[in-house]
């Protein structure tokens, strides 16, 4: 997982998407950020949160690639 700025950069490339797709990606991005913040608090040692972050990012990227 990259930084939030990398995620924000990827999110900015959604300008020509349908509003429902943009909203879905926004919600997925919010979930990634929440998990990232929890991981920071845990010192990046919580394996369950690491798996959740990986799954969240995969879901975001899969959805983003499917609508482009």
C-alpha positions as CSV (number, residue, x, y, z in Angstrom):
1,X,0.0,0.0,0.0
2,X,1.3,3.4,-0.9
3,X,0.6,6.6,0.9
4,X,-2.6,8.5,1.1
5,X,-1.3,11.0,-1.5
6,X,-0.8,8.1,-3.9
7,X,-4.4,7.0,-3.3
8,X,-5.6,10.6,-3.7
9,X,-3.7,10.8,-7.0
10,X,-5.4,7.6,-8.2
11,X,-8.8,8.9,-7.0
12,X,-8.4,12.2,-9.1
13,X,-8.3,10.1,-12.3
14,X,-12.1,9.5,-11.9
15,X,-13.2,12.7,-13.5
16,X,-15.1,11.1,-16.4
17,X,-16.8,8.4,-14.4
18,X,-20.5,8.2,-13.7
19,X,-21.5,9.7,-10.4
20,X,-22.5,6.3,-8.9
21,X,-19.0,5.0,-9.7
22,X,-17.4,8.0,-8.2
23,X,-19.4,7.6,-5.0
24,X,-18.5,3.9,-4.8
25,X,-14.8,4.7,-5.2
26,X,-15.1,7.5,-2.6
27,X,-16.6,5.1,0.0
28,X,-14.0,2.5,-0.8
29,X,-11.3,5.1,-0.4
30,X,-12.7,6.2,3.0
31,X,-12.6,2.6,4.2
32,X,-9.0,2.3,3.2
33,X,-8.2,5.5,5.1
34,X,-10.0,4.3,8.2
35,X,-8.1,1.0,8.1
36,X,-4.8,2.9,7.5
37,X,-5.4,5.1,10.5
38,X,-6.2,2.1,12.7
39,X,-3.0,0.4,11.5
40,X,-0.9,3.4,12.3
41,X,-2.3,3.3,15.9
42,X,-1.4,-0.4,16.2
43,X,2.1,0.2,15.0
44,X,1.4,-1.8,11.8
45,X,1.5,-5.0,13.8
46,X,-2.2,-6.0,13.7
47,X,-2.3,-8.9,11.1
48,X,-6.1,-8.7,10.9
49,X,-5.9,-5.0,9.9
50,X,-3.1,-5.6,7.5
51,X,-5.2,-8.2,5.7
52,X,-8.2,-5.9,5.8
53,X,-6.1,-3.1,4.2
54,X,-4.9,-5.4,1.5
55,X,-8.4,-6.6,0.8
56,X,-9.8,-3.0,0.8
57,X,-7.1,-1.8,-1.6
58,X,-7.6,-4.8,-3.9
59,X,-11.3,-4.1,-4.0
60,X,-10.8,-0.4,-4.7
61,X,-8.3,-1.1,-7.6
62,X,-10.5,-3.9,-9.0
63,X,-13.6,-1.7,-9.0
64,X,-11.6,1.3,-10.4
65,X,-10.2,-0.8,-13.3
66,X,-13.6,-2.3,-14.1
67,X,-15.2,1.2,-14.7
68,X,-12.4,2.7,-16.7
